[in-house]
């Protein structure tokens, strides 16, 4: 029996060693990243199960319930038209987080493509980066406002505007990673063995450039949620009566003294979501960047 136990111990030791050296283990040991993940998961679950969590129709008005304080009938109170704030916040998460997810996907695909092309093909580096620099010359919110003002208020146009704002930043970060990876010995060896451009990019360069890109996209998600709220607050997001966190706050700004709960709870939803994304992004940066010390619990 001692021999058998010893055999299991020696067999499992390398497996445990690989697990402790993995990025997943270090991420789970990063307390701030775990807290951020919990916040993000809560926001995603709220958006995904809005039909189940909502207690009222978020667009239905009941004038007799106008400005009703938080109560069993309206858990988070009602707005100036008697609409349930909890239901509007829950359904608003679908639009706000949905716009954030769409922005992240488009920004990741387009920004990574520009960064890979610019960093790998040196002849295209200068013209592509000058275009990115021109877009980055404009303040992000002002550029988004200009694009949505030209295209009109809608969720799709907000995604287009935010993608145009964050693609240049993502492209430059990807390009910086590609410039380093393309000079690595294993890339030079693959090139010497006759690997084509497509194989080099997809097999060797892109997988080894994903770390900074993933970290950047978590921050883009947070920026997109904030920017969507700002655009909706200014009336350039999805038009009413569709609830978003930004236009719920906009509806309640004239009633802060009489009914502060109209602005308070969507503001808290934005704060918790953005805080969670930033904590998760910081944790991913610590885990994926070997130069940084991981904060462990």
MIMARVO-680410 format. One record per atom (N, C-alpha, C): residue in one letter; atom name; x, y, z. Coordinates in steps of 0.001 Angstrom, whole numbers, plus 500000, padded with zeros to 6 digits. Layout:
N
  r   a      c1      c2      c3
  A  CA       X       Y       Z
...
//
This chain:
297
  r   a      c1      c2      c3
  X   N  500819  498774  500000
  X  CA  500000  500000  500000
  X   C  500851  501275  500000
  X   N  501931  501362  500818
  X  CA  502776  502553  500751
  X   C  503322  502786  499360
  X   N  503662  501674  498669
  X  CA  504186  501827  497311
  X   C  503137  502412  496380
  X   N  501882  501947  496514
  X  CA  500806  502448  495672
  X   C  500536  503919  495956
  X   N  500529  504288  497235
  X  CA  500315  505690  497597
  X   C  501418  506560  497040
  X   N  502638  506066  497137
  X  CA  503772  506818  496612
  X   C  503649  506993  495110
  X   N  503144  505946  494416
  X  CA  502979  506035  492959
  X   C  501964  507109  492597
  X   N  500824  507176  493330
  X  CA  499825  508199  493053
  X   C  500391  509602  493318
  X   N  501182  509702  494394
  X  CA  501737  511007  494754
  X   C  502688  511505  493678
  X   N  503570  510638  493227
  X  CA  504526  511052  492215
  X   C  503857  511301  490873
  X   N  502746  510616  490617
  X  CA  502048  510836  489354
  X   C  501298  512162  489359
  X   N  500686  512483  490524
  X  CA  499888  513700  490607
  X   C  500728  514950  490784
  X   N  501975  514803  491239
  X  CA  502801  515983  491515
  X   C  503018  516858  490293
  X   N  503410  516292  489128
  X  CA  503587  517156  487956
  X   C  502293  517851  487547
  X   N  501149  517132  487705
  X  CA  499870  517722  487344
  X   C  499549  518920  488226
  X   N  499790  518756  489560
  X  CA  499549  519873  490467
  X   C  500504  521018  490184
  X   N  501723  520694  489814
  X  CA  502686  521744  489489
  X   C  502268  522540  488272
  X   N  501767  521849  487242
  X  CA  501299  522548  486039
  X   C  500106  523427  486360
  X   N  499201  522938  487222
  X  CA  498016  523722  487581
  X   C  498414  524990  488339
  X   N  499394  524861  489278
  X  CA  499801  526032  490046
  X   C  500559  527040  489197
  X   N  501138  526591  488117
  X  CA  501848  527504  487221
  X   C  500960  528064  486117
  X   N  499709  527627  486064
  X  CA  498817  528074  484996
  X   C  498271  529462  485293
  X   N  497849  530146  484222
  X  CA  497277  531485  484367
  X   C  495960  531443  485124
  X   N  495177  530373  484928
  X  CA  493897  530258  485631
  X   C  494096  530206  487143
  X   N  495099  529463  487596
  X  CA  495353  529358  489038
  X   C  495759  530716  489603
  X   N  496655  531409  488902
  X  CA  497098  532719  489380
  X   C  495948  533718  489371
  X   N  495058  533598  488374
  X  CA  493917  534509  488324
  X   C  492955  534244  489484
  X   N  492717  532973  489796
  X  CA  491830  532640  490907
  X   C  492425  533054  492250
  X   N  493740  533171  492331
  X  CA  494403  533607  493558
  X   C  494464  535133  493671
  X   N  494080  535826  492620
  X  CA  494107  537293  492598
  X   C  492764  537795  493129
  X   N  492762  538297  494363
  X  CA  491502  538627  495023
  X   C  490712  539703  494288
  X   N  491387  540750  493831
  X  CA  490688  541831  493155
  X   C  490074  541341  491836
  X   N  490779  540444  491143
  X  CA  490249  539909  489891
  X   C  489011  539057  490156
  X   N  489022  538296  491233
  X  CA  487859  537472  491572
  X   C  486660  538357  491919
  X   N  486901  539418  492686
  X  CA  485817  540345  493012
  X   C  485267  540991  491735
  X   N  486165  541408  490846
  X  CA  485732  541991  489585
  X   C  484934  541017  488749
  X   N  485376  539760  488737
  X  CA  484647  538747  487980
  X   C  483241  538544  488546
  X   N  483105  538566  489867
  X  CA  481789  538400  490491
  X   C  480873  539558  490103
  X   N  481393  540782  490126
  X  CA  480595  541943  489730
  X   C  480159  541827  488264
  X   N  481096  541446  487406
  X  CA  480776  541318  485978
  X   C  479763  540208  485734
  X   N  479939  539090  486436
  X  CA  479012  537978  486283
  X   C  477612  538378  486730
  X   N  477522  539140  487821
  X  CA  476218  539597  488299
  X   C  475541  540486  487253
  X   N  476307  541382  486633
  X  CA  475742  542255  485604
  X   C  475286  541455  484382
  X   N  476088  540473  483973
  X  CA  475721  539652  482821
  X   C  474490  538802  483110
  X   N  474406  538262  484311
  X  CA  473231  537470  484673
  X   C  471984  538341  484733
  X   N  472129  539555  485219
  X  CA  470989  540462  485261
  X   C  470494  540768  483851
  X   N  471427  540983  482931
  X  CA  471032  541249  481544
  X   C  470425  540005  480895
  X   N  471002  538843  481175
  X  CA  470518  537632  480534
  X   C  469167  537168  481039
  X   N  468888  537432  482318
  X  CA  467627  536972  482918
  X   C  466711  538145  483268
  X   N  466757  539183  482453
  X  CA  465924  540360  482719
  X   C  464438  540019  482721
  X   N  464015  539109  481830
  X  CA  462600  538730  481789
  X   C  462139  538097  483095
  X   N  463039  537361  483743
  X  CA  462690  536682  484993
  X   C  462779  537637  486175
  X   N  463787  538501  486175
  X  CA  464046  539361  487324
  X   C  463108  540564  487390
  X   N  462662  541046  486244
  X  CA  461807  542239  486235
  X   C  460447  541921  486842
  X   N  459929  542858  487630
  X  CA  458625  542672  488288
  X   C  457502  543421  487577
  X   N  457847  544335  486661
  X  CA  456856  545117  485943
  X   C  457307  545271  484490
  X   N  456388  545699  483676
  X  CA  456732  546101  482314
  X   C  457515  547412  482398
  X   N  458762  547445  481911
  X  CA  459591  548647  482117
  X   C  459097  549874  481360
  X   N  458219  549683  480373
  X  CA  457739  550814  479588
  X   C  456310  551233  479948
  X   N  455692  550500  480840
  X  CA  454307  550802  481189
  X   C  454252  551941  482201
  X   N  453429  552947  481921
  X  CA  453300  554100  482804
  X   C  452079  553944  483702
  X   N  452224  554378  484941
  X  CA  451124  554406  485913
  X   C  451228  555724  486673
  X   N  450481  556717  486229
  X  CA  450615  558051  486785
  X   C  450319  558073  488280
  X   N  449427  557202  488741
  X  CA  449113  557201  490169
  X   C  450294  556732  491024
  X   N  451263  556061  490405
  X  CA  452452  555612  491137
  X   C  453646  556547  490955
  X   N  453427  557696  490323
  X  CA  454538  558603  490032
  X   C  455256  559030  491309
  X   N  456586  558985  491253
  X  CA  457459  559398  492365
  X   C  457250  558559  493629
  X   N  456743  557363  493467
  X  CA  456568  556509  494642
  X   C  457930  556065  495150
  X   N  458164  556222  496448
  X  CA  459443  555830  497048
  X   C  459571  554313  497059
  X   N  460789  553794  497246
  X  CA  460960  552333  497331
  X   C  460002  551715  498340
  X   N  459315  550669  497897
  X  CA  458284  550017  498705
  X   C  458117  548596  498185
  X   N  457325  547764  498864
  X  CA  457096  546404  498343
  X   C  456507  546398  496937
  X   N  455694  547398  496585
  X  CA  455120  547448  495236
  X   C  456167  547809  494196
  X   N  457082  548711  494554
  X  CA  458182  549120  493668
  X   C  459464  549091  494502
  X   N  460232  548034  494317
  X  CA  461380  547769  495195
  X   C  462362  548939  495213
  X   N  462632  549521  494035
  X  CA  463556  550654  493938
  X   C  462820  551956  493660
  X   N  461513  551971  493844
  X  CA  460747  553174  493607
  X   C  460233  553263  492181
  X   N  459562  554373  491892
  X  CA  459004  554621  490560
  X   C  459438  556007  490091
  X   N  459428  556216  488765
  X  CA  459860  557509  488226
  X   C  458673  558463  488078
  X   N  458883  559538  487337
  X  CA  457859  560573  487224
  X   C  456641  560114  486427
  X   N  456763  559013  485705
  X  CA  455624  558454  484968
  X   C  455086  557187  485619
  X   N  455566  556876  486792
  X  CA  455090  555694  487497
  X   C  455705  554396  487026
  X   N  456772  554462  486249
  X  CA  457430  553249  485769
  X   C  458360  552697  486844
  X   N  458388  551385  486968
  X  CA  459159  550721  488012
  X   C  460655  550830  487727
  X   N  461405  551396  488679
  X  CA  462837  551634  488474
  X   C  463615  550319  488415
  X   N  463280  549355  489275
  X  CA  463976  548074  489245
  X   C  463855  547417  487878
  X   N  462653  547373  487338
  X  CA  462449  546739  486033
  X   C  463190  547507  484935
  X   N  463208  548821  485033
  X  CA  463901  549618  484011
  X   C  465417  549435  484108
  X   N  465933  549332  485335
  X  CA  467372  549104  485497
  X   C  467758  547718  484966
  X   N  466926  546718  485267
  X  CA  467216  545359  484813
  X   C  467176  545282  483289
  X   N  466123  545815  482683
  X  CA  466046  545786  481219
  X   C  467077  546722  480590
  X   N  467392  547811  481279
  X  CA  468414  548705  480750
  X   C  469776  548062  480678
  X   N  470017  547088  481566
  X  CA  471306  546391  481516
  X   C  471481  545643  480198
  X   N  470385  545167  479625
  X  CA  470489  544451  478347
  X   C  471045  545355  477255
  X   N  470532  546583  477193
  X  CA  470984  547504  476160
  X   C  472405  547973  476450
  X   N  472642  548422  477679
  X  CA  473952  548978  478022
  X   C  475061  547930  477892
  X   N  474839  546738  478457
  X  CA  475855  545692  478380
  X   C  475926  545115  476971
  X   N  474776  545019  476302
  X  CA  474783  544534  474919
  X   C  475601  545431  474007
  X   N  475456  546748  474185
  X  CA  476262  547682  473400
  X   C  477740  547513  473746
  X   N  478038  547300  475034
  X  CA  479423  547079  475427
  X   C  480014  545826  474806
  X   N  479244  544731  474811
  X  CA  479727  543473  474224
  X   C  479947  543625  472720
  X   N  478987  544234  472039
  X  CA  479133  544430  470587
  X   C  480338  545303  470270
  X   N  480553  546341  471078
  X  CA  481713  547206  470864
  X   C  483016  546443  471071
  X   N  483056  545600  472103
  X  CA  484265  544818  472378
  X   C  484559  543852  471230
  X   N  483540  543175  470728
  X  CA  483744  542202  469650
  X   C  484259  542906  468394
  X   N  483588  543973  467990
  X  CA  484008  544682  466777
  X   C  485377  545326  466958
  X   N  485587  545927  468123
  X  CA  486888  546551  468381
  X   C  487998  545510  468391
  X   N  487735  544350  469009
  X  CA  488744  543305  469048
  X   C  489092  542780  467670
  X   N  488073  542522  466857
  X  CA  488327  541961  465521
  X   C  489016  542989  464626
  X   N  488445  544190  464542
  X  CA  488993  545206  463631
  X   C  490339  545720  464134
  X   N  490410  546016  465443
  X  CA  491668  546524  465987
  X   C  492791  545508  465884
  X   N  492487  544236  466177
  X  CA  493517  543200  466059
  X   C  493966  543031  464609
  X   N  493021  543099  463677
  X  CA  493377  542962  462257
  X   C  494318  544091  461819
  X   N  493964  545327  462170
  X  CA  494831  546457  461813
  X   C  496190  546343  462502
  X   N  496191  545956  463781
  X  CA  497449  545835  464490
  X   C  498337  544734  463928
  X   N  497742  543589  463576
  X  CA  498521  542496  462995
  X   C  499105  542895  461636
  X   N  498284  543489  460802
  X  CA  498760  543891  459467
  X   C  499853  544946  459588
  X   N  499610  545931  460461
  X  CA  500581  547014  460609
  X   C  501899  546531  461192
  X   N  501834  545646  462190
  X  CA  503058  545181  462823
  X   C  503824  544160  462008
  X   N  503111  543388  461189
  X  CA  503779  542317  460436
  X   C  504290  542804  459086
  X   N  503494  543573  458387
  X  CA  503891  544084  457066
  X   C  504412  545513  457229
  X   N  505700  545670  457193
  X  CA  506302  546962  457506
  X   C  505922  548043  456500
  X   N  505661  547678  455255
  X  CA  505294  548691  454266
  X   C  503953  549339  454575
  X   N  503082  548595  455262
  X  CA  501761  549125  455581
  X   C  501715  549782  456957
  X   N  502806  549673  457689
  X  CA  502818  550172  459062
  X   C  502566  551673  459124
  X   N  503338  552432  458378
  X  CA  503236  553894  458475
  X   C  501873  554430  458036
  X   N  501350  554055  456868
  X  CA  500037  554620  456490
  X   C  498901  554218  457425
  X   N  498886  552967  457875
  X  CA  497818  552536  458781
  X   C  497895  553258  460117
  X   N  499090  553384  460653
  X  CA  499230  554045  461950
  X   C  498944  555538  461872
  X   N  499170  556162  460722
  X  CA  498829  557582  460605
  X   C  497309  557770  460633
  X   N  496591  556821  460047
  X  CA  495130  556881  460121
  X   C  494666  556703  461560
  X   N  495269  555747  462267
  X  CA  494917  555539  463669
  X   C  495250  556768  464511
  X   N  496393  557396  464232
  X  CA  496774  558593  464979
  X   C  495789  559728  464727
  X   N  495311  559827  463491
  X  CA  494344  560884  463173
  X   C  493050  560695  463956
  X   N  492599  559451  464096
  X  CA  491384  559193  464868
  X   C  491615  559428  466358
  X   N  492807  559096  466837
  X  CA  493111  559288  468252
  X   C  493320  560751  468608
  X   N  493486  561614  467609
  X  CA  493680  563033  467882
  X   C  492423  563675  468454
  X   N  491258  563059  468190
  X  CA  490001  563600  468706
  X   C  489722  563007  470083
  X   N  489241  563803  471024
  X  CA  488788  563225  472303
  X   C  487709  562184  472059
  X   N  487784  561058  472796
  X  CA  486914  559923  472519
  X   C  485438  560255  472546
  X   N  484993  560932  473614
  X  CA  483568  561224  473743
  X   C  483116  562187  472657
  X   N  483949  563178  472330
  X  CA  483566  564137  471284
  X   C  483440  563453  469926
  X   N  484350  562540  469621
  X  CA  484255  561810  468359
  X   C  483004  560953  468329
  X   N  482683  560279  469448
  X  CA  481469  559464  469506
  X   C  480218  560324  469353
  X   N  480214  561490  469992
  X  CA  479068  562398  469864
  X   C  478903  562859  468422
  X   N  480015  563187  467764
  X  CA  479950  563652  466376
  X   C  479407  562564  465450
  X   N  479858  561330  465653
  X  CA  479417  560240  464782
  X   C  477941  559932  465017
  X   N  477516  559851  466281
  X  CA  476108  559555  466549
  X   C  475206  560701  466120
  X   N  475703  561938  466227
  X  CA  474906  563073  465751
  X   C  474715  563013  464246
  X   N  475740  562544  463529
  X  CA  475631  562438  462073
  X   C  474763  561255  461647
  X   N  474855  560137  462375
  X  CA  474127  558929  461984
  X   C  472720  558858  462565
  X   N  472503  559523  463703
  X  CA  471198  559471  464350
  X   C  471231  558589  465588
  X   N  470328  558852  466540
  X  CA  470322  558080  467786
  X   C  469753  556679  467617
  X   N  470561  555681  467877
  X  CA  470123  554281  467880
  X   C  471231  553441  468486
  X   N  470900  552223  468915
  X  CA  471899  551342  469522
  X   C  472987  550968  468518
  X   N  472590  550707  467280
  X  CA  473575  550320  466257
  X   C  474558  551452  466001
  X   N  474055  552671  465920
  X  CA  474937  553812  465665
  X   C  475856  554100  466839
  X   N  475389  553830  468048
  X  CA  476265  553973  469213
  X   C  477409  552972  469141
  X   N  477116  551737  468742
  X  CA  478169  550726  468595
  X   C  479179  551154  467528
  X   N  478676  551672  466410
  X  CA  479582  552140  465340
  X   C  480476  553258  465850
  X   N  479884  554210  466572
  X  CA  480655  555344  467074
  X   C  481720  554890  468072
  X   N  481347  554037  469008
  X  CA  482305  553587  470023
  X   C  483387  552701  469415
  X   N  483021  551915  468420
  X  CA  484038  551104  467728
  X   C  485063  551997  467052
  X   N  484595  553061  466401
  X  CA  485522  553998  465750
  X   C  486444  554669  466763
  X   N  485949  554869  467977
  X  CA  486756  555516  469014
  X   C  487843  554584  469539
  X   N  487509  553307  469761
  X  CA  488429  552408  470469
  X   C  489252  551502  469563
  X   N  488934  551413  468289
  X  CA  489759  550615  467370
  X   C  491197  551123  467297
  X   N  491440  552446  467172
  X  CA  492844  552895  467081
  X   C  493675  552501  468289
  X   N  493116  552607  469488
  X  CA  493870  552244  470689
  X   C  494182  550757  470723
  X   N  493200  549959  470340
  X  CA  493413  548505  470306
  X   C  494422  548126  469233
  X   N  494350  548794  468095
  X  CA  495289  548501  467006
  X   C  496725  548812  467417
  X   N  496924  549903  468106
  X  CA  498288  550266  468499
  X   C  498849  549292  469537
  X   N  498013  548840  470460
  X  CA  498490  547870  471453
  X   C  498825  546540  470786
  X   N  497974  546100  469865
  X  CA  498253  544851  469138
  X   C  499511  544983  468307
  X   N  499669  546102  467643
  X  CA  500864  546333  466822
  X   C  502129  546256  467670
  X   N  502105  546864  468857
  X  CA  503286  546834  469720
  X   C  503650  545399  470096
  X   N  502655  544571  470383
  X  CA  502927  543167  470709
  X   C  503479  542418  469507
  X   N  502907  542685  468322
  X  CA  503347  541992  467106
  X   C  504791  542354  466777
  X   N  505174  543617  466971
  X  CA  506543  544025  466670
  X   C  507552  543265  467531
  X   N  507161  542930  468747
  X  CA  508050  542153  469619
  X   C  508045  540681  469237
  X   N  506860  540121  469027
  X  CA  506739  538685  468767
  X   C  507371  538313  467432
  X   N  507239  539164  466435
  X  CA  507738  538806  465094
  X   C  509261  538654  465055
  X   N  509963  539160  466063
  X  CA  511412  539029  466106
  X   C  511869  537875  466983
  X   N  510942  537122  467551
  X  CA  511308  535996  468404
  X   C  511946  534875  467586
  X   N  512747  534047  468272
  X  CA  513488  532990  467582
  X   C  512555  531981  466919
  X   N  511462  531614  467597
  X  CA  510581  530602  467013
  X   C  509867  531125  465772
  X   N  509634  532426  465714
  X  CA  509036  533014  464502
  X   C  510051  533029  463368
  X   N  511285  533382  463699
  X  CA  512338  533371  462673
  X   C  512580  531953  462163
  X   N  512507  530966  463068
  X  CA  512689  529579  462644
  X   C  511565  529142  461715
  X   N  510328  529510  462042
  X  CA  509198  529166  461176
  X   C  509335  529828  459821
  X   N  509826  531062  459809
  X  CA  510034  531748  458524
  X   C  511123  531055  457715
  X   N  512186  530616  458387
  X  CA  513278  529926  457691
  X   C  512818  528591  457114
  X   N  511822  527966  457759
  X  CA  511293  526695  457271
  X   C  510274  526870  456151
  X   N  510011  528104  455781
  X  CA  509137  528365  454644
  X   C  507687  528585  454973
  X   N  507359  528899  456216
  X  CA  505964  529157  456583
  X   C  505460  530410  455885
  X   N  504228  530362  455372
  X  CA  503641  531500  454697
  X   C  503166  532559  455676
  X   N  502769  533711  455111
  X  CA  502353  534821  455952
  X   C  501124  534461  456797
  X   N  500145  533810  456178
  X  CA  498924  533479  456910
  X   C  499216  532530  458062
  X   N  500030  531517  457813
  X  CA  500391  530558  458871
  X   C  501194  531250  459962
  X   N  502097  532122  459578
  X  CA  502912  532829  460568
  X   C  502034  533670  461490
  X   N  501069  534385  460896
  X  CA  500235  535287  461686
  X   C  499291  534506  462589
  X   N  498589  533519  462012
  X  CA  497556  532807  462759
  X   C  498120  531770  463715
  X   N  499247  531164  463380
  X  CA  499784  530064  464188
  X   C  500789  530552  465239
  X   N  501559  531564  464916
  X  CA  502651  531944  465799
  X   C  502492  533342  466407
  X   N  502102  534315  465607
  X  CA  502111  535702  466093
  X   C  500848  536040  466866
  X   N  499671  535757  466299
  X  CA  498425  536131  466976
  X   C  498266  535459  468345
  X   N  498455  534134  468472
  X  CA  498277  533528  469805
  X   C  499199  534105  470871
  X   N  500399  534533  470470
  X  CA  501350  535072  471437
  X   C  501213  536579  471633
  X   N  500234  537170  470975
  X  CA  499958  538596  471148
  X   C  498616  538843  471820
  X   N  497958  537760  472244
  X  CA  496600  537897  472768
  X   C  496554  538474  474177
  X   N  497616  538297  474973
  X  CA  497589  538761  476353
  X   C  497257  540240  476488
  X   N  498054  541123  475904
  X  CA  497739  542558  475986
  X   C  496400  542904  475344
  X   N  496023  542176  474293
  X  CA  494748  542453  473620
  X   C  493571  542135  474540
  X   N  493627  541004  475231
  X  CA  492539  540628  476140
  X   C  492402  541651  477264
  X   N  493526  542073  477820
  X  CA  493495  543078  478886
  X   C  492888  544376  478371
  X   N  493313  544800  477190
  X  CA  492782  546035  476616
  X   C  491280  545954  476394
  X   N  490786  544808  475964
  X  CA  489364  544678  475671
  X   C  488511  544739  476931
  X   N  489042  544295  478077
  X  CA  488271  544443  479311
  X   C  488094  545920  479654
  X   N  489129  546717  479419
  X  CA  488999  548152  479674
  X   C  488107  548812  478626
  X   N  488172  548341  477380
  X  CA  487277  548863  476351
  X   C  485822  548612  476726
  X   N  485553  547426  477293
  X  CA  484205  547109  477750
  X   C  483733  548143  478779
  X   N  484599  548430  479750
  X  CA  484247  549409  480774
  X   C  484031  550791  480164
  X   N  484933  551205  479267
  X  CA  484786  552507  478632
  X   C  483507  552569  477800
  X   N  483169  551461  477138
  X  CA  481981  551438  476291
  X   C  480709  551590  477123
  X   N  480660  550931  478285
  X  CA  479491  551075  479159
  X   C  479353  552518  479630
  X   N  480472  553134  480024
  X  CA  480436  554530  480452
  X   C  480053  555465  479303
  X   N  480642  555235  478143
  X  CA  480377  556110  477004
  X   C  478940  555975  476524
  X   N  478410  554747  476533
  X  CA  477007  554566  476144
  X   C  476085  555315  477094
  X   N  476399  555264  478396
  X  CA  475590  555991  479370
  X   C  475658  557490  479112
  X   N  476847  557987  478779
  X  CA  476988  559415  478489
  X   C  476205  559805  477239
  X   N  476299  558988  476193
  X  CA  475570  559295  474957
  X   C  474063  559224  475175
  X   N  473603  558224  475904
  X  CA  472173  558110  476198
  X   C  471702  559269  477069
  X   N  472530  559698  477997
  X  CA  472195  560849  478843
  X   C  472009  562100  477992
  X   N  472796  562214  476931
  X  CA  472699  563371  476046
  X   C  471614  563216  474977
  X   N  470905  562076  475003
  X  CA  469841  561858  474029
  X   C  470300  561298  472706
  X   N  471510  560734  472658
  X  CA  472055  560208  471412
  X   C  472135  558692  471408
  X   N  471603  558047  472435
  X  CA  471570  556595  472474
  X   C  470257  556072  471936
  X   N  469894  554851  472305
  X  CA  468603  554295  471881
  X   C  467465  555209  472324
  X   N  466540  555538  471435
  X  CA  465493  556503  471777
  X   C  464495  555932  472778
  X   N  463879  556794  473604
  X  CA  462828  556359  474529
  X   C  461663  555758  473739
  X   N  460880  554863  474369
  X  CA  460904  554503  475798
  X   C  461845  553370  476145
  X   N  462703  552943  475192
  X  CA  463649  551867  475495
  X   C  464551  552273  476654
  X   N  464587  551498  477735
  X  CA  465398  551912  478884
  X   C  466873  551542  478710
  X   N  467726  552484  479002
  X  CA  469153  552227  479178
  X   C  469564  552939  480458
  X   N  470700  552540  481006
  X  CA  471121  553178  482253
  X   C  471308  554678  482076
  X   N  471808  555083  480914
  X  CA  472043  556505  480688
  X   C  470765  557312  480583
  X   N  469770  556823  479827
  X  CA  468563  557640  479679
  X   C  467656  557569  480910
  X   N  467810  556527  481749
  X  CA  467084  556523  483025
  X   C  467604  557665  483909
  X   N  468927  557827  483954
  X  CA  469508  558936  484717
  X   C  469087  560271  484115
  X   N  469054  560342  482782
  X  CA  468625  561578  482128
  X   C  467184  561926  482479
  X   N  466306  560906  482546
  X  CA  464910  561161  482917
  X   C  464780  561690  484343
  X   N  465672  561262  485213
  X  CA  465536  561641  486612
  X   C  466329  562853  487036
  X   N  467090  563455  486125
  X  CA  467957  564566  486545
  X   C  467167  565793  487000
  X   N  465934  565956  486501
  X  CA  465116  567108  486903
  X   C  464382  566866  488212
  X   N  464505  565649  488750
  X  CA  463750  565308  489962
  X   C  464676  564787  491063
  X   N  465911  565254  491071
  X  CA  466875  564755  492043
  X   C  466444  565062  493475
  X   N  465814  566181  493685
  X  CA  465403  566529  495044
  X   C  464164  565750  495468
  X   N  463187  565614  494550
  X  CA  461950  564922  494906
  X   C  462101  563410  494901
  X   N  462871  562879  493953
  X  CA  462981  561424  493797
  X   C  464410  561048  493410
  X   N  465342  561099  494357
  X  CA  466747  560802  494017
  X   C  466970  559364  493581
  X   N  466046  558456  493932
  X  CA  466235  557053  493575
  X   C  466179  556814  492065
  X   N  465600  557733  491308
  X  CA  465528  557549  489853
  X   C  466931  557515  489261
  X   N  467805  558383  489747
  X  CA  469185  558435  489247
  X   C  470132  557548  490045
  X   N  469809  557317  491308
  X  CA  470744  556614  492184
  X   C  471015  555190  491731
  X   N  469962  554423  491451
  X  CA  470154  552992  491200
  X   C  470767  552685  489833
  X   N  470370  553351  488744
  X  CA  471126  553112  487503
  X   C  472569  553597  487601
  X   N  472803  554667  488387
  X  CA  474181  555104  488596
  X   C  474994  554066  489334
  X   N  474384  553418  490343
  X  CA  475077  552344  491047
  X   C  475354  551156  490130
  X   N  474404  550838  489247
  X  CA  474608  549730  488307
  X   C  475794  550011  487390
  X   N  475881  551234  486900
  X  CA  477021  551612  486048
  X   C  478319  551509  486840
  X   N  478315  552043  488066
  X  CA  479538  552058  488880
  X   C  480031  550654  489195
  X   N  479113  549770  489594
  X  CA  479507  548409  489953
  X   C  480031  547654  488732
  X   N  479357  547811  487592
  X  CA  479792  547122  486373
  X   C  481161  547596  485926
  X   N  481363  548902  485884
  X  CA  482649  549451  485446
  X   C  483754  549091  486444
  X   N  483437  549154  487743
  X  CA  484433  548763  488745
  X   C  484824  547300  488570
  X   N  483839  546427  488351
  X  CA  484145  545019  488145
  X   C  485021  544786  486928
  X   N  484727  545468  485836
  X  CA  485525  545312  484617
  X   C  486949  545821  484823
  X   N  487094  546935  485538
  X  CA  488440  547459  485785
  X   C  489238  546539  486701
  X   N  488590  546002  487737
  X  CA  489294  545066  488623
  X   C  489702  543799  487877
  X   N  488797  543301  487030
  X  CA  489124  542112  486243
  X   C  490246  542404  485265
  X   N  490210  543570  484641
  X  CA  491283  543938  483713
  X   C  492621  544066  484405
  X   N  492638  544670  485604
  X  CA  493886  544768  486359
  X   C  494416  543383  486724
  X   N  493499  542484  487112
  X  CA  493925  541130  487449
  X   C  494495  540394  486256
  X   N  493853  540519  485116
  X  CA  494367  539878  483898
  X   C  495726  540442  483512
  X   N  495883  541743  483666
  X  CA  497186  542344  483358
  X   C  498269  541794  484267
  X   N  497961  541679  485563
  X  CA  498951  541142  486494
  X   C  499308  539692  486180
  X   N  498300  538916  485772
  X  CA  498527  537485  485513
  X   C  499247  537272  484193
  X   N  498871  538016  483165
  X  CA  499416  537780  481830
  X   C  500731  538492  481570
  X   N  501068  539464  482433
  X  CA  502341  540162  482275
  X   C  503336  539588  483272
  X   N  504326  538833  482818
  X  CA  505269  538188  483756
  X   C  506122  539176  484518
  X   N  506177  540440  484069
  X  CA  507009  541419  484758
  X   C  506343  541961  486006
  X   N  505051  541683  486166
  X  CA  504322  542225  487291
  X   C  504081  541143  488331
  X   N  504087  541534  489560
  X  CA  503891  540590  490671
  X   C  502399  540398  490898
  X   N  501979  539163  490962
  X  CA  500574  538849  491155
  X   C  500225  538986  492632
  X   N  499139  539698  492903
  X  CA  498654  539818  494263
  X   C  497850  538585  494608
  X   N  498308  537818  495553
  X  CA  497650  536560  495888
  X   C  496980  536665  497235
  X   N  495886  535829  497389
  X  CA  495170  535825  498660
  X   C  495822  534869  499623
//
